[in-house]
């Protein structure tokens, strides 16, 4: 029997890189790990609804760099950079309040994602927005799948919704798939995300797989 493995961790060190990268850091593994985990949870909660796809962290001996990838950088940066400054101050305040180690100066980089329809995290958030507006789940899923598969670089997409769909008493799962998703091929570039749509009668789980072809060494 096979085990279900997360497509990201399955490819770590092969075609994927770590989301936390530390340079020249010695004897601080425990406190830096705790700091990274709590800070990532805090940012995911704070930036919910801002179409953030990924949060990466880089640590050196005297700095902590946080890289936020989003399809709507203007919402986070704000007018004349006020939002980015406030977010950076909030991060520093959170670290100090919880006595977490920053390792030195905190730097904040905000990157724009050029094609949001081929990014699984943003696609999952688009589906959650539709479900939270009480739109029919099948229509939302079909429309999003058509948008995703229309991209040139996308070879396959699969969406799975689970929970009390359409307010039903019994929870169930619904899947929709286009193209192919090779889950066991290490060089297959499979972008995967789990997300939750919060509705009055409970949460609906959203899983998105997007396959963008195979990566070969140059």
Backbone torsions as a table, in degrees:
resi	resn	phi	psi	omega
1	UNK	NA	136.6	179.5
2	UNK	-87.2	156.6	174.2
3	UNK	-98.3	146.9	174.3
4	UNK	-80.3	119.7	-176.4
5	UNK	-114.4	141.9	178.3
6	UNK	-65.1	125.7	-176.7
7	UNK	-57.8	-25.3	179.7
8	UNK	-75.7	-51.8	-177.9
9	UNK	-67.3	-29.4	178.9
10	UNK	-60.2	-29.9	-174.4
11	UNK	-110.5	9.5	179.7
12	UNK	-60.5	131.2	179.4
13	UNK	82.6	-6.6	178.8
14	UNK	-106.4	-65.6	173.8
15	UNK	-123.9	-0.8	179.7
16	UNK	-116.3	150.6	176.9
17	UNK	-109.0	162.8	179.8
18	UNK	-70.2	148.2	-179.7
19	UNK	-83.6	-16.1	172.2
20	UNK	-120.5	122.9	-178.1
21	UNK	-124.3	125.1	-178.1
22	UNK	-116.0	137.3	179.7
23	UNK	-122.7	128.8	174.7
24	UNK	60.6	31.4	-179.0
25	UNK	-104.8	124.3	-178.8
26	UNK	-123.6	142.8	172.2
27	UNK	57.6	23.4	178.8
28	UNK	-129.0	23.6	-174.2
29	UNK	-57.0	-48.9	-173.6
30	UNK	-61.4	-49.3	-176.2
31	UNK	-72.2	-33.5	178.7
32	UNK	-70.7	-37.4	178.3
33	UNK	-63.4	-47.1	178.5
34	UNK	-60.4	-44.2	179.9
35	UNK	-60.6	-45.9	-178.8
36	UNK	-63.5	-44.7	-177.1
37	UNK	-64.5	-48.2	-177.8
38	UNK	-68.0	-37.8	180.0
39	UNK	-67.3	-39.7	178.6
40	UNK	-64.9	-41.8	178.1
41	UNK	-61.5	-43.5	-179.7
42	UNK	-61.6	-45.7	-177.6
43	UNK	-68.5	-38.9	179.0
44	UNK	-62.2	-38.4	178.8
45	UNK	-71.1	-42.6	-176.1
46	UNK	-70.0	-36.3	-175.0
47	UNK	-98.1	15.3	178.3
48	UNK	-60.3	134.8	-179.8
49	UNK	88.1	-2.2	-179.6
50	UNK	-102.2	15.7	176.5
51	UNK	55.5	49.9	175.8
52	UNK	-89.4	127.6	-177.5
53	UNK	-97.3	-32.1	-172.2
54	UNK	-154.5	143.2	174.8
55	UNK	-125.5	116.4	179.6
56	UNK	-114.5	151.9	-179.7
57	UNK	-130.6	136.9	175.2
58	UNK	-124.7	132.5	-179.5
59	UNK	-122.8	138.0	170.7
60	UNK	-121.9	-168.6	179.8
61	UNK	-68.6	-29.9	-174.8
62	UNK	-129.7	19.6	179.1
63	UNK	-153.9	159.2	171.1
64	UNK	-131.5	115.4	178.9
65	UNK	-106.0	127.4	178.1
66	UNK	-111.1	122.4	-179.0
67	UNK	-108.8	117.4	-179.9
68	UNK	-109.1	121.2	178.6
69	UNK	-101.6	125.6	-176.1
70	UNK	-145.9	154.3	176.9
71	UNK	-89.4	-9.7	179.0
72	UNK	-128.9	71.6	-176.5
73	UNK	-64.6	-27.2	-179.1
74	UNK	-60.2	-34.5	-179.4
75	UNK	-65.9	-41.4	-177.4
76	UNK	-76.4	-44.3	-176.5
77	UNK	-68.1	-40.5	179.3
78	UNK	76.0	-178.5	-179.5
79	UNK	-69.2	128.4	179.5
80	UNK	48.8	31.6	173.7
81	UNK	79.1	13.1	-178.9
82	UNK	-63.2	-41.4	-177.5
83	UNK	-63.2	-41.3	-179.2
84	UNK	-66.1	-40.4	179.4
85	UNK	-64.3	-44.0	-179.9
86	UNK	-64.0	-41.9	179.8
87	UNK	-62.7	-42.0	179.0
88	UNK	-63.0	-42.1	177.9
89	UNK	-64.6	-38.0	177.8
90	UNK	-64.0	-39.5	179.3
91	UNK	-64.1	-45.3	179.6
92	UNK	-62.5	-42.5	179.5
93	UNK	-63.4	-40.8	179.3
94	UNK	-63.6	-43.7	179.3
95	UNK	-62.6	-43.7	-179.4
96	UNK	-67.4	-41.4	-177.8
97	UNK	-62.7	-41.8	-177.3
98	UNK	-93.0	8.0	179.8
99	UNK	53.7	45.9	178.9
100	UNK	-98.8	151.8	-175.7
101	UNK	-86.3	127.5	174.7
102	UNK	-96.9	-21.6	179.2
103	UNK	78.5	4.4	-179.9
104	UNK	138.4	-141.1	-176.0
105	UNK	-71.1	138.0	177.7
106	UNK	-96.5	125.6	177.7
107	UNK	-117.2	143.3	-177.6
108	UNK	-124.2	121.9	176.2
109	UNK	-116.0	133.3	178.0
110	UNK	-117.8	118.2	-177.9
111	UNK	-106.8	144.7	177.7
112	UNK	-95.3	138.6	175.3
113	UNK	-93.1	124.6	-173.3
114	UNK	-74.0	-41.6	-179.4
115	UNK	-120.2	86.9	-176.0
116	UNK	-63.0	-27.8	-177.9
117	UNK	-68.5	-17.0	179.1
118	UNK	-104.4	15.7	177.9
119	UNK	-110.3	120.6	-171.8
120	UNK	-62.8	-37.3	-178.0
121	UNK	-64.7	-41.0	-178.6
122	UNK	-73.3	-36.4	176.7
123	UNK	-62.0	-42.6	178.8
124	UNK	-62.3	-39.1	178.6
125	UNK	-69.2	-33.4	176.0
126	UNK	-64.6	-40.8	178.5
127	UNK	-65.5	-44.1	179.9
128	UNK	-60.2	-40.7	178.0
129	UNK	-59.5	-44.9	179.9
130	UNK	-63.4	-42.8	-179.4
131	UNK	-67.7	-37.9	-179.5
132	UNK	-70.3	-20.0	174.6
133	UNK	-87.7	7.1	178.1
134	UNK	66.3	30.2	174.5
135	UNK	-79.2	153.0	179.7
136	UNK	-60.4	131.5	-171.6
137	UNK	-63.9	-35.1	-178.5
138	UNK	-67.0	-41.5	180.0
139	UNK	-64.4	-44.1	179.4
140	UNK	-59.5	-49.3	-177.6
141	UNK	-62.1	-44.6	-178.3
142	UNK	-63.9	-45.8	-179.2
143	UNK	-60.6	-43.4	-178.8
144	UNK	-66.4	-42.7	179.2
145	UNK	-60.0	-42.6	179.6
146	UNK	-63.8	-39.8	177.7
147	UNK	-62.6	-43.1	-175.8
148	UNK	-68.4	-47.9	-174.9
149	UNK	-69.8	-16.2	177.6
150	UNK	-70.7	-18.0	178.4
151	UNK	-71.4	141.6	-178.2
152	UNK	-64.6	-39.8	-174.2
153	UNK	-80.2	-3.7	-178.5
154	UNK	-96.3	124.7	-178.9
155	UNK	-100.5	-21.1	-179.1
156	UNK	-166.7	152.3	179.0
157	UNK	-145.8	141.6	175.5
158	UNK	-136.1	134.5	178.3
159	UNK	-125.6	133.4	177.8
160	UNK	-126.7	126.2	176.7
161	UNK	-112.2	136.6	179.0
162	UNK	-142.1	140.7	179.9
163	UNK	137.8	-159.1	-178.9
164	UNK	-82.1	75.6	-176.7
165	UNK	-67.5	134.4	-178.6
166	UNK	58.3	25.2	176.4
167	UNK	76.0	14.9	-178.9
168	UNK	-65.4	152.9	-179.4
169	UNK	-69.6	-39.7	180.0
170	UNK	-91.6	132.2	176.4
171	UNK	-75.4	146.4	177.8
172	UNK	-151.3	174.3	179.6
173	UNK	-115.7	143.8	174.1
174	UNK	-131.3	135.3	179.2
175	UNK	-121.5	148.2	171.6
176	UNK	-140.2	134.3	-173.5
177	UNK	-139.1	141.6	172.0
178	UNK	-135.7	139.7	178.8
179	UNK	74.9	-156.2	-177.5
180	UNK	-122.9	148.8	179.5
181	UNK	-130.1	93.5	177.8
182	UNK	-79.5	109.8	-172.2
183	UNK	-86.3	-22.9	-174.8
184	UNK	-99.6	-9.2	-179.2
185	UNK	-79.5	118.4	-175.9
186	UNK	-63.9	-36.3	-177.2
187	UNK	-82.3	-3.5	178.0
188	UNK	-72.5	126.4	-179.1
189	UNK	-84.7	88.4	-179.3
190	UNK	-105.2	118.2	178.8
191	UNK	-96.2	121.3	-174.0
192	UNK	-127.5	142.9	178.1
193	UNK	-146.4	143.3	168.5
194	UNK	-109.5	139.9	179.1
195	UNK	-148.9	164.7	-179.7
196	UNK	-130.9	128.7	172.6
197	UNK	-92.0	126.5	-176.8
198	UNK	-96.6	112.7	-178.9
199	UNK	-117.4	159.7	-176.3
200	UNK	-56.7	-33.0	-177.4
201	UNK	-94.9	9.8	176.4
202	UNK	133.4	174.2	-178.1
203	UNK	-86.3	150.1	173.5
204	UNK	-117.4	122.3	-179.0
205	UNK	-79.0	138.0	179.8
206	UNK	-124.1	126.6	172.8
207	UNK	-121.0	135.1	-179.3
208	UNK	-130.3	127.4	172.3
209	UNK	-114.5	129.5	174.8
210	UNK	-127.6	123.1	-178.8
211	UNK	-103.6	125.1	-174.8
212	UNK	-115.9	25.5	179.4
213	UNK	95.3	-176.7	-177.2
214	UNK	-102.4	145.3	179.6
215	UNK	-104.5	123.6	176.4
216	UNK	-114.3	153.7	176.4
217	UNK	-66.4	141.4	180.0
218	UNK	-74.5	NA	NA
